[in-house]
Amino acid sequence: MSSKEKDFDELQWIKDKLDKNEVISMRDFAITFEYLCQDDADTAFKALMSKSFITFQTRTALQNNYEIWKRNDGPAFWASQTATLSLTQTASELVAEGAHVAKDLVNGQSNVSFPEAPTDMKYIHGQLFRHAVSLLEEYQALCSTDKDTTLIKDAQVVTMSPRVVDHFTDSDDQELISNAVFHTTIPGFETHECLAFIKCYAPVVKEHDVPFLRRKLVVDWGALLGRYLHGELPRSAIIQDKVFKILIHLCDFIENPPFGSAAPSENDCLQLWSYVYGPIVDKVTIHSGEKILDTSKVLRQQQASEYGDVSDTGRMVDLIFLYKDIELSNVEFKRTDISSRNIALQCRKNVRLGRCLQEAHATYGFKDASVIMGDVAGFVGLFYQVKPMREVSIAGKTSASMVYLPTTSGALEAFLEGTSLAMIWKFVEFLEGQGPKIARAKERHQIDLETMKFSQAIGSSESLTPPPAVKKYDNNVTFSPTKKRLYSVTVD
């Protein structure tokens, strides 16, 4: 017996499924790939595909994913495509069980038993699972009038929360947290060429006022365009031109806020942020107004097992960034008077949406499946990155600083001296650099799907081919099987 056959025989649970003629699911196939080394992938694939009882839909999905798997360096791509596929069968059942426990707690049930993590669960999965259970137990212990729903959300997404840091610190695995921070932090995210230019206007607003600064910006903007009236603008001039547009609009907003003295609504905040993004973007497009995130529709089945979510519609988001038809990122907005608890709930929701985008990009074969998201409350927010690390997906801030837009004269002075505009610019540049790469991966993915579809069609068994239509001919005239002409005309 060859080493390949021996390795495959050791997958006893797969052999049992094959012997019992049970359906082989995508999860079974993925776990087989994880167990076998790269050289044995063909053996595993051929052994599974040779079984006639595999459903047609599963067979097509296996063929499509297998070709992409081979082209994208095998296990590395498969692990980045979805972290949950690396769970054991027992662990995957526990994830679903944990989701039902969370739902029971939210519905007010008091006698809820919590599952235990098996000993064969991978280390990080086991740690996160035990941490999630402790959060659910903490939620259950609270009185009915003081239920903290952020505990439930943290149990569903144990990331970007101080509790998860404390958990791994207590378990003497501080290296994991430091690695997560290192992977999500983007070097140079707070630096950009625009900073040196806008800092020149900080003394102007300090010595005078916002109306004076606005007039000076208009004069300087006209002088800049006058120098390049009959020629192309160099990169430095393009950046200055965009900065002038942003600063002039901010001055107008500070002088005459559209909402007056009332508290701004969520839409008021979104409009200002959208206008700041507008001059910066070149390759990507911005779409606002409670749009449906299409990638969240595709992953409903996965979300159902992880979070107990049964909706079949996509998630509504506030601001989506697209490259052509590819969803790259989204930013969620809340009012200025929102509570800290609601900010935390919004953040957890957006992290899950980041997972949706990440999984969609990985499905196209894009290897660097990291996603930068944004959360904003009023005119203050942060950028964070969702990306795979080892067996899990992590989320963390791209930099230590927060980002904000000025709404007063003092805030404008701090904005000109700070790094907020640089972070906004770097966020857009990250998306515009990532968009064409994902589009290229998607195009290659599409041709793979079309090739496999054609190959599957010509290789189908005879039973899958529809029978030819029954036709009747009379004097070279085709008649319908159900309606026959009563009279025919002879043409000489």
N, C-alpha and C positions, 0 to 999 in steps of 0.2 A: 504494500500500500504506500503510495507517495505521501510526502509530507503535506501536500495540499489537501489530499483526501483525508488524512489523519486530522488535520486542523479542523476541517469542516465537520468530521464525525464528532469532535468534542463539543460542538454546539448541540447538546442533547435536546434542549427545549425546541430548537428549530427542527431537529430530526423527528421529534414527537409530533410536531404539527404536520410535517410532511407525511409521516406514516399514517396519521389519522385523517388525511385528506382535508385538513382545516385550511381556511383561507389565510394566505400570507399577506399581512398588511404592510403599509409603508414603514411603520415603526419596526416591525420584524426585520425588514430589509436593511434599515438603517443600523440597527443593533448588530446585525451580521457584518456589515461593513466595518463597524467600529472594532469588532472582535478580530476580524481577519486583517492581516497585514496587507499592504498595497499589492504585493505580488499575487496574493490569493483572491483578489477582487473578482477576476474573471471566473474563477472556480465557483465562488459563491453566487455570482450572477447567473451563470449557466445552470447551476443546480436548481435555483429557484424558478427560473423561467421555463425549465423543462417540465414543470408540473402543469397539467392541463386544467386543474381546478382553480388556478389563479384567475380572478375575474378579469374581464376585458379592460375595465377602467384601471385596475391596479397594474395590469401588464403594461398598458400604454404609459402610465406614470413612471413605472420602474424603468422602462426603456429610455424615456426622455431624460430622467434624472441620472441614469447611469452614464449616458454619453457626456452630459455636462460634468459629472463627477470625474470621469477619466480626463477630461480636458483641463480641469482645474485642480490638478494635483491631489485628487482623491480625498483622504480623510481630512486634510486641512480645510478644504471647501465644505465638506459635509458637516464638520463641526461648527463652522461659521454660519451655515445655512440655518440651523436651528439648534440651540443648546439643549432643548428639552428632549431631543432624540437620543442624547447620550445617557439618559436616565435608564435604569433597569426597569423591567416590567413592574416590579413591586413598587419602585419609586414613582413611576408614572401614575399608578393607581392611588398612591398616597397623595399626590398633588391634587388629583380630582377629589379625593376624600377631604383634604384640607379646605378646598373651595366650598364643599357642602357644609362643613363645620362653620366656616365664616358666614355663610348665608343663614344658617340656623341661628347663629348668635345675633345677627342683625334683625332677624324676625322675632327675637325675644325669647327663644327657647333657653331654658336654664340648665337642664340636664343634658349637657353635650359632652361626649367623650372625645378626647383628642388622640389622634393617631401617633404612633411612635415611629421614629426613623429606623429603618433596618440597618443592620451592621454592614451590609454590602453596598450601601449607598456611597457615592463618591464624597470625598471630604467636604468640599465646598457646598455641595448640595445638602449634605447632612447638617452642616452648620447652619445654613440658611433656613432649612426646614425646621430645625429645633428652635431657632430664633423666631420664626413665624408662629410656631405653636405657643411660645412664651408670650408673644404679643396678644394672641387670641385668649390665652388664659388671663392676662391682665385686663383685657376688655370684659371678659365674663365676670371678673371680680368687682367691677365698678357697679355702683347702684344705678338703677334704671333712669334716674334723673340726671346722671352725670356721665353718660356714655361718650367716650372719645372715639369718634369714627376714624380718626387718623390712625388708630391702632389697627383697625381692619385694613385700611389701605396700605399701611406699612407691612402687614402680614401678606398682602397680595403682591406687593412690590417692595421687597426688603432692600432698598437702595436709596441713596441720597438722604438717609436719615441718621441722626446722631446715635440712635439706638443700635444700629447695625455696627457702627464703629465701636461703641462700647462693648458689644457682644464679642467681637473678634479680638478686642484688646484684652478682655477678661480671659479669653481662651488662648492667650499667649501666641496669637498669630498676627502680630502687628505688621509683619511683612506683607501680608495679603492686602491690608488697607493701604499701606504705602505704595504697593504696586498699582492698586486701583487708582489712587490719586495721580500717580505718575502717568498712567495710560490715558487718563481723561484730560489732564492738564495739557494745554497747547502752548508750547514755548512761543513767546513773542506775540501773544494774543492781545496784549495791551499796547503794542507799538504800531505806528503807521506814519507814513509821510505827511498825513494831514495834520498831525499834532504840532509840528514846528510852525505850520502856517497859522492855525487858529490861535495859538498862544500869543501871537503878535497883537491880537485884538482884546486880550484880557485887560491890559492897562487902559484901553479906551473906555470900556464899560465901567471900569473902576473910577476913572476921573470924571466921566460925564454921565450919560444915562443911556437907556436903551434906544430912544428915538435918534439920538446923535449917532450911536453905533450903526443903526440901520442906514442912515443917510451916507455914512462913510463907506459902508459895505457896498451900497449901490454905486457910489463914485468909483471905488476901486475895481468893482466888477466891470464897469464900463471901460475903464482904462485897460484892463486885461484883455477884453474882447477886441478893443481897438488895436492893440498891438498885433493881433493875429487875424485881422479882418479879412485878409486875402490869402490866408494860408491855413494849414492844418495845425491844430493845437497839440503841442507836445504833452507827454504824460503829466508833467508837473502842472501845466496849465489846465489840463482836464480835471485834475484833482482840485485845483483852486476854484475852477468853475463850479464844480459840484458843491464844494464847501460854501461858496457864496449863496447858492440856491437854498441850502439848508439853513444857514445862519439868518438870512433875510426872513425866511418863513418863521423861524423861531422868534425873531424880534416882533414880527406881526402878531404872533400868537400871544406873546407876553403882553404886548400893548393892548390888544383887543381879543381876549379869549372868547371863543364863540359861545361858550356856555355861561358867560358873565360871571357873577359872583356865586352862582350855585355850584354844587359839587359836580364834577364831570362824570358823565356816564361811561360805561364800558366802551361804547362806540366812539365817544369823544376822545378817549385815550387812544383807541385803535387808529383813528384818523390821523392824529399827530405822528404816531410811530410810522404809519404807512407813508406819510409824506417825507419823513426823514429817510426811509429806505428807498423811496422812489428815485431820487437823483443818482443814487449809488449803483443800483442794479443796471447791468448791461445785457447779460446772457440769460438771466432767470427772470421769471415773471411773478407778480404778486397777486394773490386772489384773496379777497376778504369777504366777510358777511356770512358766517356760519355755514361754511362749505363742508361737503362730505369728504372725508379722507378715504379715498377709494381703497388704499392698502389695508385699512382696518376691516373692510368687508371680507377680503380674502382670508384673513386669519381668524375669522369668527370661531372656527372649529377648535383652533388651538386655545383661544381665549376662553372658550366654554370649559375646557378641561382645566385651565389654570385658575380662572377667576369665577367660574360658575355663571358666566354671562351667556344669556340665551337669545339675545337680540340678533337678528339677521341683517340689520342695516348698518351702514358705516357710521363712524363717530363724527359728530359735528365739531369743527374746529374754527378758530377765529381768523387766522391768517396763514395761508399756505404759500410756500415758495416752490415753483415748478421750473423744471428745465424741459421745454417742449411739453410732453404729456407725463413726464416722470415727476412724482412727488418727492421733493428733497427734504423738506423740513416744515415745521409749523411753529407758530408762536401763539400762546394762549394769553388772553387779557382778562383782567378783572378791574373793578372800580377801585378808586383810591381808599374808600372806607371799608374795604373788605377785611374780615378778621384773619388772624394768623392761622387759625384752623382751616379756613377755606383756601388760603394760599397753599397750605400743605396738601390739601385734597386735590387742588388743581395740578400741583407738581406731580403727584403720583399718577394722575390720569395722563399727563403729558409724557411721562416716562413710558407708560404702556404703549402710547401712540408711537413713541420713538422706536420701540421694539417692532411695531408693525412695519415702519419704514425700513428698519434694518433688515428684517426678514425678507421684505420685497426686493431690496437691492441685492441681497445674497442669492435670491432665487434666480436673478439674471446672470449670476456668475461673477458679480463684482466682489473681489476679495476683501478690499478695505471697507467692510460694511459698518462704518461708523456714521452716526447721525448727530448733528448739532441741533439742539432745540432751544427754545426760549420761553420763559415764563415772566409775565409782567403783571404787576398790580399798580394801576394808575400810571405813573410815569417812571417807576423804578422796576428793574427786573434783573435777570441773570441769564447767561448762556451756559448750557451744560451739554456734555457729550454722552451718547449712549453707544457702547461698542462692546464686542465680545472680548472676554478675558478668561482663558482656560475653559472651564466647562460652562460658564455662566455669562450673562450679559451684565455689564456694570454701567452705572450712570454717575457722573461727577462733574463738578464745575470746570469750565475751560480755563478759568483764571480765578484768583482770589478776590477780585474786585467785582462790585455790582455795576450795572449800567443804568443810566438815568437820562431823562430829557428835562431841560430847564423850563420852569413855568413862572419864575420870578427873576428880577434883576440880579439878586445875589446868587441864585442857582445858575444863571447864565455865566456869571463870572467864574464859578467853580467848574462849569462845563468846559469853558475855554481853557482852563488850566489843568483839567483832568484827562482821563483816558477813555471816556465813554464813547466818543465818536470813533476812536480807533478800534474799539471792540466791535461796534456795529459794522464798521467797514470790513474788519477781518472775518466776521460772520458771513457777510455777503460774498467776500472773495473765496472763502472756503466752499460755499455752495456752487459758485461759478466755476471753480476748479474741479469740483467733484461731478457736476452735471454731465459734461461731455464724456467722461470716463464711464459713468453708469449707462449713458445712452449707447455707447459703443458695445458694452457688455450685453445690453438688452437686445441690440441688433443681432449679435452673434447667437444669443439665446434663442431668438425668434427663428433664425434659420435652422438651428438645431431641432426645434420643435417641428418645423415644417418638413424637414428631412425625415425625422422619425415618423411623423404622421403618414408621409407618403410610403415609407418603407413598411409601416404596419399595414397600410391599405393593400399593397400588392402581395404581402405575405399572409393575408388573412385566409382562414380556411374557407372551403366552398360553402359551408352553411351560413357564413356571414354575407355572402353575395346574394342580393335580392334576385328572385326569378325574373326572367324577361316578361314583359307585358304581352298578353295574348292579343294578337291582331288578326284581322280577317281582310283578305284582298279579293277584289272582284274587278276584273278589267283594269288592273294596275291602280285601282282606287282603294285607299285604306279606309275601312269602316271601323267605327267604335265597337267594342265588344258588347255594349248594352243598347246602342241605338243604331239600327240598320236602316240605310236608305231604302225607300220603297221603289224608287224609280232611278234609273241610270240613263245617261245620254251617251249615245255612241258618236264619237267624233271621227269623221272620215279623214 
